[in-house]
Amino acid sequence: MTSLLRRPASVMGSMANRRLTRTPQSSILHGDERLAACRPHLQLNRSFCRPSAARSFSTKETVTITYIDPSGEEHPVEAEVGKHLLDVAHDNNIELEGACGGELACSTCHLVFEQEVYDTLPPMSDEEEDMLDLAFELTETSRLGCQIRVTKEFEGVKVRMPDDGY
């Protein structure tokens, strides 16, 4: 407010005139047109009252993966293809820590795979190998959940969460 008081009267007058300038009637958007112009990423469906209703049907492909916790209890979940196993665990309230948030700076998302599955995984980076050296209960088939993306071939896969202080 103080910046408006310090401006010369000529500037104040022109600012007031700008606020009162009317928009031509032909350029005014109404209803769905206005919403589409402001939010082009929303797909409007006139059969629904809300624009967000068009997003309620997901076409993303999923597979069933089973997490086995340290006590041996199995937790089958639907995993979206392309997501990291750490994110899938968090999305489904599986207690896989991931202290670094998936930034490859810890080993708290350590998972153990069956040999057949492990053999199909992408190669391990040097950074992942360094982090795994810090993991408890390290095995020959250990990987970090933040580095493994779900693929269609993961249907029915079981991954074990070692007892890292769980």
Secondary structure as UniProt FT lines:
FT   HELIX           2..5
FT   HELIX           9..20
FT   HELIX           25..27
FT   HELIX           31..38
FT   TURN            40..41
FT   TURN            46..47
FT   HELIX           51..55
FT   STRAND          62..68
FT   TURN            70..71
FT   STRAND          74..80
FT   TURN            81..82
FT   HELIX           85..91
FT   TURN            92..93
FT   TURN            99..100
FT   TURN            108..109
FT   STRAND          110..113
FT   HELIX           115..118
FT   TURN            119..120
FT   HELIX           126..132
FT   TURN            133..134
FT   TURN            136..137
FT   TURN            140..141
FT   STRAND          142..144
FT   HELIX           145..147
FT   HELIX           152..154
FT   TURN            155..156
FT   STRAND          158..160
//
